[in-house]
Amino acid sequence: MISFLKHYFKGEKNIGIFQSIMLILFFLFFSLILFFIFSKPKKYYEEISFLPLNDRKKQKDL
């Protein structure tokens, strides 16, 4: 299968298809990342933002 793809994309006339496929994959990946970021509640990010500070307090208590 990979040898077929190498042979198919070797020609100059087929390179536009490869670029289009890569653009679509990038857009889908970027959209998924944005979806996961904005689907989390704001409280989740507030708790995460205080984790480094909480670690320092725990180390001082030891």
N, C-alpha and C positions, 0 to 999 in steps of 0.2 A: 504494500500500500504506500509506504513512504517513497519507494523508488518511483511509483506512478506520480506522486505529487512533485517530486524533484524534476521529473521529466516534463510535467505539465507546466510548472512555473519557470522553467528554463527559458522559454521563449519570451521575447519582448512584448508580444501582443497579449499575453495572459497575465502580466504583472499587475494590471489594473484590478483584476478580480481579487488577487491577493491583498492589495491595499484596501479594497473595499471590505473584505472579510475582517481584516485586522482593525479597521476603524469601527466596525459594528461590534466586535468583541471588546474593544476598549470602552466604547460607550456603554455596553451592557455591564461591564465590570464596574465602571465609575458610577453608574446608576444604582447598582446593588450596594455599593459602599455608602452612598448618600442615603439610601433607604434604611440601612441598618443603623446609621448614625442618628437619623431623625426619628426612627421608630422607638428609640429608647426614651423613657421619661426623663425630664430634667433632673429629677431627684437622683437618679442613677449617676449622672455626671457630677453632681454636687458631692455625693458620697465619695466618688473616686478621686475627686480633686483634693480631698482632705487626707487621703491615705498617707502621703509622704510626711505630712505634719504629725499625724498620729504615731508613726513609727519613731520619730524623734522624741516624742513625749515618753513613749514606752522605754526607749533606751536610757533616758535620763533617770527614770524610775528604778532601773536595775542597778 
